[in-house]
Amino acid sequence: MEKTALALACLLGMSGIAQAEFVYRTPAGMKVQASSDAGSDSGSEPELNLVGFSDVHCNTNDSCIAIKDGELWITGQNRYSELGTGNTNPVWGWTNTNMPASKIAMGNYHSMVISNGTLWVSGYNSNGQLGLGDYNQRYTFVDTGWQAKNISAGGWHSMLTLADDSLYMAGLGTNGRFGITTASKNPNFLDVGIKATQMAGSTYSSYAISNGNLFVAGTNTNGQLGLGDTDHRSAWVDTGLPASDVDGGQQFAAIISNGVVYTTGSGDYGRLGLGHSDQVTTWTSTGFAANDIDVGYSHILALDSSGEIHSVGLGSNGQLGLDSTSSKNTFQATGQMASKVRAGRHTSYALTSSGTSATGRNSFTQIDMSGATYKYEFTPVYTN
């Protein structure tokens, strides 16, 4: 398949207060004019629109991508052009790219988007995590040609499944995180020999749900594979645990097994939700019943049966949504309701049918254009 690029031109200025014109080229080749006006010469207040994202993902460097009405929205630092803008200038305020999008994922500095049925990628690529056969950084979204069903991004590797749930991976493979090889770098998507209905890449490890059970591979320095030791695994291991949801963070991970959250790995900041900050090397029940989880760099968000968000772990940026910067070692009720949760490194999102709310760091307008560096409680997300 011929590879084409999504060109996004004329980014917002560094001030974030200036008017800018955008010209986008979608994968279908349609040119769309859009404007962003965060202010006006008349001095009138800009109109604010409550955002209803269906999904949001943020990386470790304060860049975020989201889906609204089937199109990709972007904001943030954009250090390695993971936002696909054609350069590395920040994007100030949530901006519609007009690029069709059905699923999204972000690694440390790269982005993955399923657009019109195929996987598009942009950003950092020193480990081949874009799956394009080389190690060259991409500044605009490029079509990989892969017809992907689901996608997930680890810190330095990428994961996709095909229509039959066959799992493929690309990028950094040290310590066996592909489950088939210990090669340090893999710039092409490789069939890793397992079918997955859900998968998650953490910073250095991989997780997959196959036939209802949790499988793990890769780095295990802190016991994040939950196998009772700290030995790395270069082949997929069936843990024997039934799992309905899985996600990984920085040297720790969480699953939902039989309706309850289990965690393993580094317990820094109390992020395992076990009432302490000790390392754990086996999957251990938190006792918290949840319908949905999402794991950030050092915190976890979970939805209880009523739809209320509970949070645990590092709170220094307000990402726990508890009107505090304190860390917590057991799940705490936030009072925020949601249908889905998303946890970034410094920011947390609550997705509902009526709008999106967020809490945490806002230094690169990951939440809004209010000028506040931090939000300590879930706040409605608006665009100008």
Number of C-alpha atoms within 10 A of each C-alpha: 7 6 11 17 20 24 20 22 16 13 22 22 14 11 9 21 16 14 14 15 13 17 17 21 18 21 22 12 13 10 13 13 11 14 13 21 15 19 16 12 5 6 7 8 10 12 11 12 12 14 17 20 24 19 22 27 22 29 28 17 18 24 29 29 26 26 23 18 13 16 17 26 23 25 24 27 22 26 18 24 25 33 35 27 27 22 20 17 18 24 25 26 25 24 22 21 24 23 25 21 22 22 24 24 25 30 26 23 24 31 30 27 30 23 23 15 16 17 26 29 30 29 32 24 24 16 21 25 36 36 26 22 15 15 18 15 19 23 24 23 28 23 22 21 15 17 16 23 20 23 25 24 29 27 22 27 33 29 28 27 24 16 10 10 17 17 27 23 29 27 32 26 27 19 23 23 33 34 24 19 17 18 15 13 19 26 22 18 23 17 16 19 14 17 19 24 18 23 26 23 28 29 19 26 34 30 28 27 24 19 12 17 16 25 25 27 26 30 25 25 19 21 24 35 34 23 20 14 15 17 15 21 22 21 20 22 17 16 15 10 16 19 24 19 24 25 25 30 29 21 24 34 34 29 30 24 21 13 19 18 26 25 29 29 29 24 23 20 21 23 35 34 29 23 15 15 17 15 18 23 22 17 23 18 19 17 14 18 18 24 18 24 24 25 29 28 23 28 33 31 28 28 25 19 12 11 19 19 28 25 30 28 29 25 25 17 22 24 37 36 30 22 16 15 16 15 23 24 21 20 24 18 17 17 14 18 19 21 16 24 28 22 30 28 24 27 33 32 31 28 21 18 11 10 17 25 24 28 28 30 24 22 17 24 25 29 33 23 22 10 12 13 16 19 21 21 21 26 18 18 23 20 18 17
